[in-house]
Amino acid sequence: MSTIPKSSDVVIIGAGLAGLAAARRLAIAGRDVCVIDAGDAAGGRVRTDRVDGLLLDRGFQLYNPSYTEGASVLDLNSLDIKSFSPGVIVSIDGRAYKMADPKREPTWAVDSLLAPVGKISAKLKFARYALGLVLSKTSSNTYDQRTDAFLRAKFGTKLTEQLLRPFLAGVFLEGELATSKRFFDITLKSFVSGTPGVPREGMQAIPTQLAAQLPQGSINFGVTATAVAQTMVRTDQGDIRTRSVVIATNARSAAILIPSLKVPASNSVTTWYHLADCSGSELTDGKSTLVVDGKKFNGTHNDPSRPLVNTVVMSNNAPSYASQKRTLISSSALGVHHSVEAELQVRSHLASLYGVPTGGWAHVATYPIPDALPMMSAPHDIAQDVRLSQGVYICGDYRQVSSIDGALASGRRAAEALMTDDL
Ligand SMILES: Cc1cc2nc3c(=O)[nH]c(=O)nc-3n(C[C@H](O)[C@H](O)[C@H](O)COP(=O)(O)OP(=O)(O)OC[C@H]3O[C@@H](n4cnc5c(N)ncnc54)[C@H](O)[C@@H]3O)c2cc1C
């Protein structure tokens, strides 16, 4: 808990990535900022627990060095991003098919073409589409539609159902692929432009680095905002007088402060961590390659006996995630799951995905995350207004796109609007 100031030029509610990006931009411009957060550290949904020499991110997530907003506010060298493989392994009936951009993983080129997940012509069409996105400079705030409808019409049912749906379900955190095609385009472009990975010290190193760029004492933890007006923020620790307010919470909390706000549905996920009883070199060729189940979805039917949307050996490319050369596996399923039975089902799915017995794997932790990502139903406006009313601004991933870069960009936009209004 902090002793909050009685007044501040700007009060920012939320020290997630959006709030930190807004605070950083305002502080650089010489504004006196007071950030308050209900939690105990910066990061919001990007947090990492250190448990017994392991780094456990609260939900599996990756940073893509191609993120433009991230590149302008983060020192990527000191984050020391450990890139994962620029491809994915699709498991079908016990066989593992390697699929990757042949330019970046040339040894997988033949496998990628021959894998039974759609015609070669569909794969080439997909590769051409992805390349076209990278070459185009325009942002995709044009015609929008559901991603699944677009993919089936453009690339055929087989490629969609056996590769694209299993992969994208783990990115959108929903299996129907009702998510906006605009977000699909942004995501695909970022995957083709950069290889995602994790910072050496865990995902939380990202918000920690941003928070360190603020004047000391700017962030007050353990403080919850309960009401907002143009010149005042009411908190559970007292009132703060201010000239402007930036609401940088998640959508649900923002709607408590601003009841007229529309709250998008949210997608949930559960991540399990296991320590394998074999060396990492015995799994996925000793690399951190995402493994997905090509048979998980049959159309929109999500097979419950195959709970996982993806799994990866974290410690292969990021050995700092598990001391003493242990083999740390991160595996995720859509929805919120707590039960022992769910973990047993995960373990059995892991055995089929990795092709090894998993009975001896140690279960380390389970992270059920109910409000992981705001749903971006089509049509989705990828740059929603950040001005709410005189002196009150709003940001967060749900105002832009549900990603680290989306949250950072929305925070920066809110700060710039505030300064343009010269408040
Ligand atoms: C499991 C998971 C996987 C993901 N995978 C990826 C990925 O691979 N790549 C990617 O780019 N993105 C990914 N994301 C998305 C990305 O993490 C989020 O889009 C981003 O972190 C959202 O940041 P934010 O600042 O908008 O919101 P949040 O992180 O939710 O921050 C909001 C902050 O507001 C605080 N708060 C809320 N209410 C109050 C109140 N009343 N008073 C004071 N403080 C309050 C909260 O404590 C929190 O710190 C993932 C997210 C999750 C959860």
The ligand as an SDF file (V2000), in Angstrom:
LIG
                    3D

 53 58  0  0  0  0  0  0  0  0999 V2000
   -2.6930  -15.3980  -21.0070 C   0  0  0  0  0  0  0  0  0  0  0  0
   -2.4500  -14.2450  -21.9210 C   0  0  0  0  0  0  0  0  0  0  0  0
   -1.7360  -14.4470  -23.0790 C   0  0  0  0  0  0  0  0  0  0  0  0
   -1.4520  -13.3730  -23.9150 C   0  0  0  0  0  0  0  0  0  0  0  0
   -0.6470  -13.5790  -25.0020 N   0  0  0  0  0  0  0  0  0  0  0  0
   -0.1750  -12.5060  -25.6630 C   0  0  0  0  0  0  0  0  0  0  0  0
    0.8620  -12.6550  -26.6340 C   0  0  0  0  0  0  0  0  0  0  0  0
    1.3840  -13.7510  -26.8270 O   0  0  0  0  0  0  0  0  0  0  0  0
    1.2680  -11.5590  -27.2910 N   0  0  0  0  0  0  0  0  0  0  0  0
    0.7360  -10.3250  -27.0550 C   0  0  0  0  0  0  0  0  0  0  0  0
    1.1500   -9.3540  -27.7010 O   0  0  0  0  0  0  0  0  0  0  0  0
   -0.2320  -10.1490  -26.1390 N   0  0  0  0  0  0  0  0  0  0  0  0
   -0.6870  -11.1980  -25.4240 C   0  0  0  0  0  0  0  0  0  0  0  0
   -1.6160  -11.0330  -24.4470 N   0  0  0  0  0  0  0  0  0  0  0  0
   -2.2870   -9.7290  -24.3320 C   0  0  0  0  0  0  0  0  0  0  0  0
   -1.5360   -8.6750  -23.5360 C   0  0  0  0  0  0  0  0  0  0  0  0
   -0.9170   -9.2220  -22.4130 O   0  0  0  0  0  0  0  0  0  0  0  0
   -2.5730   -7.6210  -23.1150 C   0  0  0  0  0  0  0  0  0  0  0  0
   -3.2280   -7.1660  -24.2840 O   0  0  0  0  0  0  0  0  0  0  0  0
   -1.9780   -6.4240  -22.4030 C   0  0  0  0  0  0  0  0  0  0  0  0
   -1.0910   -6.8030  -21.3900 O   0  0  0  0  0  0  0  0  0  0  0  0
   -3.0990   -5.5670  -21.8230 C   0  0  0  0  0  0  0  0  0  0  0  0
   -2.5600   -4.4490  -21.1540 O   0  0  0  0  0  0  0  0  0  0  0  0
   -3.5140   -3.3110  -20.5670 P   0  0  0  0  0  0  0  0  0  0  0  0
   -2.6450   -2.2940  -19.9520 O   0  0  0  0  0  0  0  0  0  0  0  0
   -4.4560   -2.8790  -21.6220 O   0  0  0  0  0  0  0  0  0  0  0  0
   -4.4180   -4.0080  -19.4590 O   0  0  0  0  0  0  0  0  0  0  0  0
   -4.0360   -4.7600  -18.1010 P   0  0  0  0  0  0  0  0  0  0  0  0
   -2.7700   -5.4970  -18.2530 O   0  0  0  0  0  0  0  0  0  0  0  0
   -5.2490   -5.5430  -17.7190 O   0  0  0  0  0  0  0  0  0  0  0  0
   -3.7770   -3.6070  -17.0390 O   0  0  0  0  0  0  0  0  0  0  0  0
   -4.8070   -2.9800  -16.3160 C   0  0  0  0  0  0  0  0  0  0  0  0
   -4.2810   -2.5780  -14.9430 C   0  0  0  0  0  0  0  0  0  0  0  0
   -5.3000   -1.8200  -14.2790 O   0  0  0  0  0  0  0  0  0  0  0  0
   -5.3170   -2.1760  -12.9070 C   0  0  0  0  0  0  0  0  0  0  0  0
   -6.6660   -1.8440  -12.3950 N   0  0  0  0  0  0  0  0  0  0  0  0
   -7.8500   -2.3730  -12.7860 C   0  0  0  0  0  0  0  0  0  0  0  0
   -8.8650   -1.7440  -12.1500 N   0  0  0  0  0  0  0  0  0  0  0  0
   -8.2950   -0.8180  -11.3390 C   0  0  0  0  0  0  0  0  0  0  0  0
   -8.8380    0.1550  -10.4400 C   0  0  0  0  0  0  0  0  0  0  0  0
  -10.1580    0.3350  -10.2550 N   0  0  0  0  0  0  0  0  0  0  0  0
   -7.9820    0.9510   -9.7560 N   0  0  0  0  0  0  0  0  0  0  0  0
   -6.6290    0.8090   -9.9240 C   0  0  0  0  0  0  0  0  0  0  0  0
   -6.0760   -0.0910  -10.7820 N   0  0  0  0  0  0  0  0  0  0  0  0
   -6.9080   -0.8800  -11.4870 C   0  0  0  0  0  0  0  0  0  0  0  0
   -4.9980   -3.6660  -12.8970 C   0  0  0  0  0  0  0  0  0  0  0  0
   -4.4820   -4.0570  -11.6320 O   0  0  0  0  0  0  0  0  0  0  0  0
   -3.9750   -3.7730  -14.0250 C   0  0  0  0  0  0  0  0  0  0  0  0
   -2.6560   -3.6410  -13.5340 O   0  0  0  0  0  0  0  0  0  0  0  0
   -1.9430  -12.0810  -23.5930 C   0  0  0  0  0  0  0  0  0  0  0  0
   -2.6720  -11.8810  -22.4300 C   0  0  0  0  0  0  0  0  0  0  0  0
   -2.9070  -12.9500  -21.5880 C   0  0  0  0  0  0  0  0  0  0  0  0
   -3.6310  -12.6980  -20.2800 C   0  0  0  0  0  0  0  0  0  0  0  0
  1  2  1  0
  2  3  1  0
  2 52  2  0
  3  4  2  0
  4  5  1  0
  4 50  1  0
  5  6  2  0
  6  7  1  0
  6 13  1  0
  7  8  2  0
  7  9  1  0
  9 10  1  0
 10 11  2  0
 10 12  1  0
 12 13  2  0
 13 14  1  0
 14 15  1  0
 14 50  1  0
 15 16  1  0
 16 17  1  0
 16 18  1  0
 18 19  1  0
 18 20  1  0
 20 21  1  0
 20 22  1  0
 22 23  1  0
 23 24  1  0
 24 25  2  0
 24 26  1  0
 24 27  1  0
 27 28  1  0
 28 29  2  0
 28 30  1  0
 28 31  1  0
 31 32  1  0
 32 33  1  0
 33 34  1  0
 33 48  1  0
 34 35  1  0
 35 36  1  0
 35 46  1  0
 36 37  1  0
 36 45  1  0
 37 38  2  0
 38 39  1  0
 39 40  1  0
 39 45  2  0
 40 41  1  0
 40 42  2  0
 42 43  1  0
 43 44  2  0
 44 45  1  0
 46 47  1  0
 46 48  1  0
 48 49  1  0
 50 51  2  0
 51 52  1  0
 52 53  1  0
M  END
$$$$
